[in-house]
Amino acid sequence: SAPCALLPKPTSHGRCQSTSPLSCQLASADTERETINSIILNPHYAVYLALVKAARNGAVYGAKVRFPHALVMVFLFRSGPLREKLQLIYKATRTHARNLATFAVVYKFSMICLRRTSPTGKERSFDTFLAGLIGGYTVFGRGIQSSVNQQIVIYVFARVMLALAKLTVQRRSQGGLGMGRELREKVEDNAWPVFASLSWAAVMWIFRWYPATIQPSLRSSMQYIYVDSDHWDNFRNFLIHNK
């Protein structure tokens, strides 16, 4: 660019020709940027640099998703000093970001290894499943899991079930069961109402008779809505405050 063209160029010995320290620093920074760009744009390094960006994107996405959720849940349902609440928010955000970043790296590295074991050197249909299996066990499957990890896995499981349900009504050429048109339309029209109704029926029954088995944050929200609403002793904790 024009501004960069005005900067002094380093000599062949790496020394700046200008007498201005600032100009030399700018020239050096410009040279470093060019060097970095030449590395990250080199196709020979692309596979491995993708691991770095996967870690970055996993960490950023995890932080974006978890921070507002943790902020709301901690300040709504947790008691204690401000410092303790901030520590809980930070810990949950860090765990979510770190684990998504770790899974992304393990998954993509596993894909690299699996492609190299392929006779054709290309991705096979089951490679993504195996790489996901390795990453899932490594990051989310071993040892005692935190509530954050449990929430992530439950979220993924729910989305997988919905995707599989949609897949079953697709044509056989699209991976489905090959249902007839009439049957497929009936399933598409009625599947969601049945699913939604049974889900709410099941969770309310479990909460009523076996509340300890429900995930803590869900149990806390249901306690707030369905149990605490049965108790008040004045106008203030009837409409203004819960307790």
Backbone bond lengths (Angstrom), bond angles and torsions (degrees), N, CA, C in turn:
res aa  C-N    CA-C-N  psi(-1)  N-CA   C-N-CA  omega(-1)  CA-C   N-CA-C  phi
1 S - - - 1.457 - - 1.509 109.36 -
2 A 1.376 117.62 166.15 1.457 122.25 -176.39 1.515 112.76 -60.64
3 P 1.367 119.51 -47.30 1.457 119.32 179.71 1.525 112.17 -59.67
4 C 1.324 116.25 -40.30 1.459 119.87 -179.27 1.522 111.09 -67.12
5 A 1.340 116.47 -31.24 1.451 120.01 -178.67 1.522 111.38 -65.72
6 L 1.333 115.96 -25.40 1.456 120.31 -179.13 1.516 112.62 -81.75
7 L 1.334 117.36 -12.02 1.453 120.66 -178.45 1.530 110.13 -75.33
8 P 1.318 117.49 145.12 1.478 119.99 177.08 1.514 110.72 -66.09
9 K 1.296 115.04 143.90 1.462 120.57 179.98 1.520 110.33 -94.47
10 P 1.333 116.44 143.18 1.462 118.46 175.25 1.523 110.28 -65.54
11 T 1.305 116.94 150.67 1.453 121.00 176.10 1.517 109.72 -75.90
12 S 1.296 116.04 174.79 1.463 120.18 178.82 1.508 111.38 -64.01
13 H 1.336 117.21 -18.66 1.458 120.52 178.15 1.520 111.89 -92.35
14 G 1.359 116.75 5.39 1.449 120.74 177.63 1.517 113.89 85.99
15 R 1.339 117.82 6.89 1.456 120.48 -179.32 1.524 110.03 -100.76
16 C 1.319 115.08 144.22 1.461 120.47 -179.18 1.522 109.90 -78.42
17 Q 1.345 117.23 140.82 1.451 122.03 -178.59 1.519 112.29 -83.62
18 S 1.329 117.63 -17.72 1.462 120.40 -176.75 1.518 110.72 -80.54
19 T 1.344 113.98 152.44 1.471 119.74 176.65 1.518 111.45 -88.10
20 S 1.346 117.74 -7.16 1.462 121.90 -179.32 1.530 110.10 -89.37
21 P 1.345 117.47 120.19 1.483 119.56 178.57 1.522 112.38 -59.56
22 L 1.349 117.01 -39.02 1.458 120.25 -178.88 1.523 110.99 -63.43
23 S 1.339 116.01 -43.10 1.465 119.76 179.64 1.517 111.32 -62.76
24 C 1.320 115.42 -38.55 1.467 119.43 178.69 1.522 111.76 -66.66
25 Q 1.340 116.05 -38.90 1.464 119.93 178.20 1.524 111.00 -64.54
26 L 1.346 116.62 -42.01 1.468 120.51 179.05 1.525 110.77 -65.14
27 A 1.323 115.87 -40.86 1.456 119.64 179.09 1.526 110.75 -64.75
28 S 1.337 115.75 -41.11 1.457 120.05 178.99 1.524 111.27 -64.36
29 A 1.354 116.36 -41.77 1.461 120.24 178.89 1.523 110.92 -63.42
30 D 1.340 116.22 -39.21 1.463 120.14 179.43 1.520 110.62 -65.31
31 T 1.315 117.12 -39.22 1.471 121.44 178.56 1.523 111.00 -65.97
32 E 1.325 115.87 -40.30 1.466 120.36 179.32 1.526 110.88 -64.95
33 R 1.344 115.79 -40.37 1.471 119.05 177.46 1.518 111.08 -61.68
34 E 1.324 116.32 -42.80 1.464 119.79 179.48 1.532 110.85 -63.04
35 T 1.326 115.69 -39.24 1.465 119.67 179.03 1.526 110.70 -64.72
36 I 1.344 115.42 -45.41 1.468 119.79 179.69 1.521 110.71 -62.43
37 N 1.341 116.52 -43.80 1.469 119.96 179.81 1.517 111.58 -62.96
38 S 1.333 116.57 -37.47 1.460 119.30 179.88 1.535 111.21 -65.75
39 I 1.339 115.42 -30.45 1.468 119.45 178.70 1.520 111.07 -76.17
40 I 1.346 117.11 -49.64 1.464 119.05 -174.69 1.524 112.51 -72.44
41 L 1.344 117.47 -17.89 1.462 120.22 177.64 1.526 112.30 -96.77
42 N 1.325 116.45 0.35 1.464 120.62 178.45 1.532 109.05 -74.77
43 P 1.334 117.68 119.41 1.477 119.82 -177.50 1.529 113.72 -61.75
44 H 1.328 117.97 -21.68 1.465 120.48 179.44 1.526 111.49 -67.59
45 Y 1.335 116.87 -25.47 1.463 120.90 -178.65 1.527 112.89 -101.02
46 A 1.312 117.02 -2.01 1.467 120.86 -170.60 1.527 112.75 -58.44
47 V 1.321 116.98 -42.19 1.466 120.76 -177.24 1.520 110.95 -61.22
48 Y 1.325 116.34 -41.33 1.463 120.22 -176.28 1.526 111.87 -81.97
49 L 1.319 116.33 -33.59 1.468 119.31 176.20 1.525 110.92 -67.32
50 A 1.345 116.13 -27.19 1.463 119.59 176.25 1.526 111.02 -62.06
51 L 1.333 117.17 -29.16 1.472 120.80 176.16 1.524 110.35 -65.27
52 V 1.330 115.93 -40.81 1.462 120.44 -179.91 1.529 110.07 -64.75
53 K 1.344 116.26 -45.49 1.464 118.55 -178.82 1.522 111.43 -70.00
54 A 1.327 117.25 -32.41 1.469 119.95 176.36 1.523 110.28 -63.07
55 A 1.339 116.24 -41.43 1.461 119.97 177.27 1.522 110.52 -63.73
56 R 1.313 116.03 -43.20 1.467 120.53 179.07 1.512 110.97 -61.22
57 N 1.331 117.21 -49.43 1.464 120.90 -177.52 1.524 111.94 -66.03
58 G 1.339 116.73 -38.19 1.457 119.59 177.50 1.510 111.51 -63.02
59 A 1.328 116.94 -43.09 1.460 121.24 -179.95 1.524 111.69 -66.01
60 V 1.332 116.71 -44.24 1.463 120.56 -179.05 1.523 110.76 -65.36
61 Y 1.336 116.60 -45.86 1.463 119.32 -179.53 1.527 111.06 -64.13
62 G 1.329 116.56 -43.36 1.462 120.02 178.75 1.507 112.19 -59.25
63 A 1.336 117.06 -42.47 1.462 120.89 179.36 1.534 110.94 -66.71
64 K 1.330 116.72 -41.66 1.468 120.26 -179.49 1.524 111.50 -63.58
65 V 1.315 116.56 -39.21 1.460 120.74 -177.92 1.526 111.59 -75.58
66 R 1.331 116.81 -44.58 1.462 120.11 -171.60 1.520 113.34 -80.21
67 F 1.337 118.58 -37.65 1.467 119.89 -173.71 1.535 113.11 -57.47
68 P 1.352 119.68 -53.08 1.476 117.82 179.98 1.525 112.68 -64.36
69 H 1.337 117.04 -35.95 1.465 120.11 178.57 1.521 110.68 -64.14
70 A 1.339 116.47 -48.12 1.458 120.37 179.79 1.525 111.09 -64.08
71 L 1.311 116.53 -38.75 1.465 121.03 179.88 1.522 111.07 -58.85
72 V 1.331 115.93 -48.33 1.467 120.68 -178.73 1.527 111.23 -67.34
73 M 1.334 116.24 -48.57 1.464 119.61 -175.52 1.527 112.08 -64.99
74 V 1.317 117.56 -40.10 1.472 120.49 -178.61 1.521 111.08 -67.54
75 F 1.335 116.95 -44.91 1.462 119.05 -176.76 1.530 112.52 -76.09
76 L 1.333 116.77 -22.36 1.468 119.15 178.18 1.525 112.31 -84.25
77 F 1.331 116.49 -41.28 1.459 119.44 -168.08 1.531 114.71 -118.40
78 R 1.309 118.37 -0.62 1.464 120.15 179.44 1.517 110.24 -110.30
79 S 1.303 115.38 139.26 1.458 120.64 173.28 1.522 108.79 -105.51
80 G 1.321 116.74 161.95 1.452 119.99 179.69 1.508 111.35 130.34
81 P 1.322 116.76 175.15 1.470 120.70 -179.46 1.518 112.36 -67.78
82 L 1.321 115.45 158.65 1.460 121.47 -178.00 1.521 111.63 -59.21
83 R 1.319 117.43 -41.42 1.457 121.23 -179.09 1.526 111.63 -58.81
84 E 1.319 116.28 -42.26 1.467 120.55 179.45 1.522 110.98 -65.50
85 K 1.332 116.93 -40.19 1.461 120.42 178.70 1.521 111.27 -64.16
86 L 1.319 116.78 -42.93 1.463 120.41 179.23 1.524 111.24 -64.08
87 Q 1.328 116.92 -36.53 1.459 120.60 177.46 1.521 111.35 -65.30
88 L 1.333 117.30 -39.59 1.466 120.90 177.79 1.523 111.06 -64.06
89 I 1.335 116.37 -41.87 1.464 121.01 179.13 1.525 110.31 -63.41
90 Y 1.337 115.86 -45.05 1.464 120.55 -179.58 1.534 110.80 -63.72
91 K 1.326 116.70 -43.95 1.467 120.79 -178.07 1.525 111.32 -63.43
92 A 1.339 116.84 -44.24 1.465 120.36 179.64 1.527 110.96 -64.89
93 T 1.342 116.65 -42.67 1.467 120.88 179.92 1.520 110.97 -64.82
94 R 1.340 116.50 -43.53 1.462 120.57 179.72 1.525 111.26 -63.24
95 T 1.339 116.71 -42.88 1.462 120.70 -179.18 1.521 111.17 -62.89
96 H 1.327 116.49 -45.59 1.466 120.84 -178.76 1.532 110.22 -63.27
97 A 1.338 116.23 -47.78 1.461 120.61 -178.41 1.527 111.08 -63.82
98 R 1.324 116.88 -45.59 1.471 120.98 -178.00 1.525 111.54 -63.32
99 N 1.326 117.15 -42.92 1.457 119.24 -175.51 1.518 112.87 -73.04
100 L 1.329 117.87 -36.26 1.462 119.00 174.84 1.525 110.44 -66.60
101 A 1.327 116.95 -38.95 1.463 120.08 177.94 1.528 110.53 -64.69
102 T 1.333 116.67 -43.94 1.467 120.62 -179.86 1.521 111.03 -64.00
103 F 1.337 116.56 -44.42 1.464 119.09 179.49 1.525 110.85 -61.57
104 A 1.329 117.07 -41.91 1.463 120.35 -179.27 1.529 110.96 -59.63
105 V 1.330 116.76 -42.62 1.464 120.82 -179.79 1.527 111.20 -67.91
106 V 1.332 116.49 -45.98 1.469 120.00 -179.91 1.524 110.53 -62.53
107 Y 1.325 116.72 -43.24 1.465 120.74 -179.26 1.527 111.08 -62.36
108 K 1.332 117.11 -50.74 1.458 119.91 -176.12 1.532 111.47 -68.78
109 F 1.336 117.33 -35.61 1.468 119.54 176.78 1.531 110.15 -66.73
110 S 1.329 117.02 -38.38 1.469 120.49 177.08 1.523 110.68 -63.70
111 M 1.327 116.49 -38.43 1.462 120.02 177.86 1.526 110.77 -63.35
112 I 1.333 116.45 -39.73 1.471 119.98 177.50 1.526 110.17 -60.53
113 C 1.327 115.77 -47.46 1.474 120.34 -179.02 1.523 111.49 -63.69
114 L 1.333 117.29 -41.49 1.455 120.89 -178.69 1.523 111.61 -67.24
115 R 1.324 117.13 -38.41 1.462 119.60 177.10 1.527 111.19 -63.22
116 R 1.318 115.72 -35.27 1.466 119.29 -179.44 1.523 112.38 -72.82
117 T 1.328 116.40 -20.56 1.464 119.28 176.12 1.522 112.02 -87.12
118 S 1.324 116.69 -8.88 1.460 120.69 -179.51 1.525 109.89 -75.00
119 P 1.325 117.90 136.86 1.475 120.53 178.99 1.528 112.46 -59.24
120 T 1.342 116.08 -30.71 1.458 119.94 -178.75 1.526 112.31 -93.03
121 G 1.321 116.87 -9.64 1.456 119.88 -177.27 1.513 113.58 76.33
122 K 1.345 115.83 9.76 1.462 120.59 -179.04 1.527 110.52 -115.28
123 E 1.310 114.48 165.32 1.468 120.16 -179.86 1.523 110.86 -67.72
124 R 1.345 115.94 135.08 1.457 121.52 175.22 1.519 110.34 -98.97
125 S 1.306 117.60 165.45 1.461 121.28 -173.38 1.523 113.13 -63.15
126 F 1.328 117.56 -30.31 1.464 120.63 -176.05 1.534 113.13 -95.97
127 D 1.337 117.60 -0.91 1.463 120.24 -177.16 1.525 111.81 -61.96
128 T 1.323 117.26 -43.00 1.470 119.84 -179.12 1.520 111.29 -63.46
129 F 1.333 116.73 -36.91 1.467 120.45 178.46 1.531 110.32 -64.39
130 L 1.325 116.72 -46.72 1.467 120.22 -179.82 1.522 111.77 -65.36
131 A 1.318 116.83 -41.64 1.466 120.18 179.22 1.531 110.76 -65.06
132 G 1.334 116.36 -40.06 1.466 119.93 176.24 1.517 111.40 -65.48
133 L 1.323 116.56 -36.57 1.469 121.31 178.05 1.528 110.79 -63.68
134 I 1.319 115.99 -44.38 1.465 120.64 179.18 1.528 110.54 -64.49
135 G 1.329 116.18 -46.80 1.462 120.04 -179.96 1.512 112.34 -65.90
136 G 1.324 116.77 -40.59 1.457 120.37 -179.77 1.510 112.29 -63.25
137 Y 1.325 116.03 -41.99 1.470 119.21 178.83 1.523 111.34 -70.06
138 T 1.319 116.31 -43.99 1.465 121.02 -176.74 1.524 112.03 -62.44
139 V 1.327 116.94 -43.92 1.467 120.53 -172.96 1.522 112.60 -95.38
140 F 1.327 116.94 -42.23 1.465 119.95 -170.68 1.530 114.47 -112.82
141 G 1.310 117.85 -8.43 1.454 119.01 -172.04 1.510 116.56 -104.59
142 R 1.314 118.10 -15.91 1.461 120.29 -173.88 1.521 112.33 -96.42
143 G 1.324 115.24 141.54 1.461 120.60 172.22 1.516 113.98 69.46
144 I 1.340 114.83 -166.63 1.462 121.52 178.83 1.525 108.57 -78.67
145 Q 1.303 116.18 124.38 1.455 120.96 -174.92 1.528 111.28 -96.51
146 S 1.325 115.66 142.96 1.459 121.62 176.99 1.519 110.03 -74.08
147 S 1.327 116.03 165.13 1.462 120.37 177.94 1.529 110.67 -63.01
148 V 1.332 117.13 -31.60 1.471 120.78 178.37 1.527 109.85 -63.11
149 N 1.331 117.15 -46.69 1.459 120.51 179.12 1.521 111.71 -63.46
150 Q 1.310 116.39 -40.17 1.465 119.89 178.31 1.517 110.76 -61.74
151 Q 1.326 116.90 -41.96 1.461 120.38 179.20 1.520 111.54 -64.11
152 I 1.333 116.34 -40.32 1.466 119.78 179.00 1.524 110.71 -62.37
153 V 1.328 116.46 -46.85 1.471 120.61 -178.07 1.528 110.73 -65.63
154 I 1.329 117.52 -41.95 1.461 120.72 178.97 1.528 110.45 -63.50
155 Y 1.328 116.76 -40.04 1.463 121.25 177.40 1.529 110.20 -60.77
156 V 1.338 116.03 -47.40 1.460 120.17 179.78 1.526 110.51 -63.02
157 F 1.342 116.66 -43.19 1.470 120.62 -179.65 1.526 111.09 -59.55
158 A 1.325 116.81 -43.83 1.469 120.30 -179.91 1.522 111.06 -62.16
159 R 1.337 116.59 -41.75 1.466 119.72 179.74 1.522 111.45 -68.50
160 V 1.325 116.42 -35.20 1.465 120.25 177.92 1.530 110.16 -64.68
161 M 1.336 116.64 -44.21 1.460 120.05 179.96 1.531 111.75 -61.55
162 L 1.336 116.02 -41.02 1.465 119.51 178.02 1.528 110.68 -65.36
163 A 1.331 116.36 -40.55 1.464 119.83 179.17 1.524 111.29 -64.62
164 L 1.338 116.54 -41.86 1.462 120.03 178.93 1.520 111.49 -66.29
165 A 1.325 115.87 -36.61 1.468 119.43 177.46 1.524 110.28 -63.21
166 K 1.337 116.53 -41.25 1.464 119.80 177.51 1.523 111.30 -67.27
167 L 1.335 115.08 -36.21 1.458 119.47 -178.18 1.527 111.80 -66.18
168 T 1.321 117.57 -33.62 1.468 120.11 -177.05 1.521 112.89 -64.15
169 V 1.328 117.42 -27.04 1.470 119.02 -178.08 1.525 112.20 -93.45
170 Q 1.338 116.50 2.52 1.464 119.27 177.21 1.526 110.15 -77.67
171 R 1.313 114.87 163.78 1.461 119.70 175.84 1.531 110.08 -64.58
172 R 1.310 116.27 156.81 1.462 120.59 -178.12 1.529 110.74 -59.72
173 S 1.323 117.02 -35.84 1.467 120.54 179.31 1.523 111.84 -66.02
174 Q 1.347 116.87 -19.15 1.459 122.09 179.61 1.529 112.09 -102.69
175 G 1.335 116.28 12.25 1.451 120.51 177.43 1.515 114.44 95.71
176 G 1.333 118.10 2.89 1.458 121.99 -178.06 1.519 113.08 -88.60
177 L 1.325 114.60 -170.39 1.463 120.19 -178.36 1.523 112.94 -86.64
178 G 1.312 116.43 -5.91 1.459 118.98 179.49 1.513 113.53 74.11
179 M 1.344 117.31 38.71 1.467 120.96 178.69 1.522 110.47 -64.82
180 G 1.334 114.68 151.27 1.444 119.18 172.84 1.520 110.63 -66.15
181 R 1.311 116.50 161.58 1.465 120.15 -175.52 1.513 112.17 -61.35
182 E 1.328 116.61 -43.10 1.468 120.05 -177.38 1.525 111.19 -65.37
183 L 1.330 116.79 -45.38 1.457 120.73 179.11 1.521 111.14 -65.42
184 R 1.326 116.31 -39.52 1.466 120.16 -179.74 1.528 110.82 -62.95
185 E 1.303 117.30 -40.96 1.465 120.68 179.65 1.521 111.26 -66.21
186 K 1.344 116.90 -38.22 1.467 119.49 177.61 1.525 111.42 -64.74
187 V 1.327 115.32 -42.24 1.464 119.44 179.17 1.522 110.68 -64.32
188 E 1.316 117.13 -45.08 1.464 121.17 -179.74 1.527 111.76 -62.69
189 D 1.337 116.87 -35.01 1.472 120.61 -178.80 1.524 112.43 -75.26
190 N 1.326 116.86 -30.87 1.466 119.54 -171.49 1.523 115.29 -111.28
191 A 1.328 117.71 -13.27 1.467 119.99 -175.18 1.525 112.36 -62.17
192 W 1.323 117.65 -46.68 1.466 119.42 -176.98 1.524 112.66 -67.07
193 P 1.338 120.04 -45.81 1.472 118.80 177.13 1.527 112.93 -57.80
194 V 1.325 116.94 -41.06 1.468 120.27 178.98 1.521 110.26 -66.31
195 F 1.311 116.67 -45.23 1.460 121.78 -179.26 1.527 111.28 -61.85
196 A 1.326 117.18 -47.86 1.467 121.13 -179.08 1.522 111.32 -63.26
197 S 1.314 116.51 -43.74 1.463 120.59 -178.29 1.522 111.91 -64.82
198 L 1.332 116.92 -46.42 1.458 120.72 -179.81 1.533 111.69 -66.62
199 S 1.331 116.89 -35.51 1.464 120.09 179.20 1.522 110.63 -62.71
200 W 1.342 117.12 -47.20 1.470 120.71 -179.69 1.527 111.34 -70.36
201 A 1.320 116.28 -36.21 1.467 118.68 177.11 1.522 110.34 -62.55
202 A 1.322 116.64 -44.36 1.461 120.85 -177.57 1.523 111.77 -66.69
203 V 1.339 116.93 -44.44 1.466 118.48 -176.51 1.522 111.74 -68.53
204 M 1.338 117.87 -34.76 1.464 119.43 179.23 1.531 110.48 -70.68
205 W 1.312 117.32 -37.73 1.468 120.42 178.71 1.527 110.29 -66.66
206 I 1.333 116.01 -45.12 1.467 119.51 179.44 1.522 110.60 -63.97
207 F 1.318 117.51 -42.23 1.459 120.54 -179.52 1.532 111.13 -63.48
208 R 1.317 116.34 -35.12 1.473 119.83 -178.28 1.522 111.79 -71.71
209 W 1.330 116.69 -40.84 1.459 119.15 -171.51 1.526 114.03 -108.86
210 Y 1.316 118.36 -25.15 1.472 121.09 -178.94 1.534 110.25 -136.39
211 P 1.317 118.85 57.61 1.476 121.89 -174.55 1.527 113.81 -61.26
212 A 1.317 117.51 -29.28 1.467 119.96 -177.27 1.527 112.46 -65.60
213 T 1.326 117.45 -19.26 1.463 120.35 -178.28 1.531 112.54 -84.31
214 I 1.316 117.22 -11.00 1.467 121.06 -177.62 1.521 109.77 -84.44
215 Q 1.320 115.98 144.84 1.459 121.92 179.43 1.532 109.95 -54.89
216 P 1.344 118.66 135.39 1.465 122.65 -170.33 1.527 115.85 -52.29
217 S 1.345 118.40 -45.21 1.461 119.04 -177.59 1.526 111.39 -67.25
218 L 1.346 117.19 -37.72 1.461 120.09 176.48 1.518 110.37 -67.38
219 R 1.320 116.59 -42.25 1.467 120.76 178.64 1.533 110.76 -61.59
220 S 1.312 116.44 -39.87 1.472 120.80 179.38 1.516 111.15 -64.22
221 S 1.323 117.09 -43.16 1.469 119.61 -179.92 1.527 111.25 -68.34
222 M 1.332 117.37 -36.99 1.463 120.30 178.73 1.534 111.09 -70.44
223 Q 1.315 116.39 -35.91 1.461 120.76 174.83 1.527 109.89 -59.95
224 Y 1.310 115.77 -44.10 1.468 122.11 -178.42 1.530 111.08 -63.17
225 I 1.329 116.72 -42.30 1.470 120.32 -174.97 1.524 112.61 -82.00
226 Y 1.332 117.31 -46.49 1.465 119.81 -167.52 1.527 114.96 -101.27
227 V 1.316 117.82 -22.80 1.464 120.17 -178.62 1.523 111.38 -102.15
228 D 1.334 116.17 -49.34 1.462 119.39 -179.75 1.520 112.46 -62.88
229 S 1.324 117.33 -22.87 1.469 120.22 179.98 1.525 112.55 -71.18
230 D 1.327 117.49 -8.83 1.467 120.68 177.87 1.530 112.49 -90.48
231 H 1.328 118.19 -0.25 1.468 119.98 -172.47 1.526 111.68 -130.39
232 W 1.343 116.32 128.33 1.458 124.06 172.81 1.524 107.97 -164.54
233 D 1.319 115.65 156.17 1.461 118.57 177.14 1.519 112.58 -136.38
234 N 1.339 117.26 4.19 1.466 120.66 172.70 1.521 108.71 -162.36
235 F 1.320 115.30 175.02 1.465 119.58 -176.40 1.521 111.45 -64.51
236 R 1.333 117.14 -34.83 1.445 120.70 -177.02 1.524 112.53 -60.74
237 N 1.347 117.59 -48.49 1.470 117.94 179.37 1.532 112.09 -92.67
238 F 1.344 115.56 13.70 1.463 120.13 170.85 1.521 110.76 -90.95
239 L 1.344 116.84 -45.48 1.461 120.03 -177.05 1.530 114.29 -123.73
240 I 1.321 117.63 -31.08 1.466 119.28 -173.39 1.525 111.15 -83.94
241 H 1.331 115.90 -50.14 1.465 121.34 179.02 1.509 109.55 -125.50
242 N 1.341 116.16 156.61 1.450 120.08 178.39 1.525 111.38 -71.38
243 K 1.342 115.83 -45.14 1.463 120.29 -178.33 1.529 109.27 -132.68
